[in-house]
Amino acid sequence: MARVANAQIINRLELQAFRAGITPRTKESREWFMKKASNLRSINRTNLMQEAPVKKKSNNVTGRMYMFFYDPNHKDTLPYYDVFPLVFVIGPAKDGFLGLNLHYLPPLLRAKFLDALMDIQGRNLTDNTKLDLSYELLKKTSKLKYYKPCLKHYLNKHVQSKFAEVPAPEWEIATFLPTADWRKRNRQKVYNDSRVIING
């Protein structure tokens, strides 16, 4: 399996997909990126946050996708947690914000969730595109049920870095990159629990 320790992984995968004749933002492209990502053993998260087209920000905007380093409150009592979330911001919450951390879903369900989100948004994505999301919409839309294990309350004072925004044309690449950094338990335990929550 390939080891990816340097930057520009997003641009490289985008170029490979183009050369392979993959049409962006289709079921075929999500399957292609999911397969490519499964062959990546490790990624330097700090370098990824410096990479174009990712943009560093000091704050977050509802409906956009961000990567950041996070040290959760009450981590000693949490069963597990991800210190490098990949989040769609839903909106403000007490002392922070609500976000959907896609890392809580296994890749296949992640693809289905992204599909459902894109159906709502539309497929014509630009760097300025953001999702028109709310907690109320997530709760009442059955095909968005995958949100349940992903929804987290992030506290601003526990964010350990600037926010790195992933522009919309790169969402499906970033979604499948193996960047989750789980503590206390492995990803299989997380995925199993998430399936139970979704099927609840």
C-alpha positions, 0 to 999 in steps of 0.5 A: 500500500502507498504511504502518503507523507507529503502534500498535494494528495488532493491535487494528485488524486484529482489529476489521476481521476481526470486522466482515468476519465472519471466524471466528478461528483457521480456515483462512479467518481465516489467509488473511484475515490473510495477505492483509491483512498483505501490504498493510502496507508497514512497521510501527514495531516499537518501537511494536508492542511497546508495544501492547495486548494485547502484554505486556512481560516480562523473561523468557520462558516455554516454549510462548509467543510473543514479539517482541524485539530481538536482536543475534546472536553471530558476526553477521559470519559468519552469511549473514543474520539477523533482528534482530526475531524472532517466536519460540515458545520451545521451552525452555532451552539453554546461556546462553539458549533455543531458539526457533522464529522464524516469520519464516524461513518464507514466509507460506504455509508459516507458515500451514501450520506455525501450522495444525499447531501449533494442531492439536496444541494445540487451537483454544480459545485464551485469554490463558494458553494456551501450546504443549506443545512440545519438540524431540523432538516437533518431530523426530518429527511429520511435519506439523511439519517446517516447524520446521527452518529456524526453530529457533534458539539465542538467547543471553540476553546478546544480547537487546537488549530486554524480551520482548513476549509475544503472547497466544494469541488474537493469534498468527495476527495477529502471525504474518503481520505484516511485522516481520522485520528481515533483515540481509545478505540479503533475505527472498526468499533466506531463504525459498528457503533455508528451502524447501530445508532443509524439503524436504532 
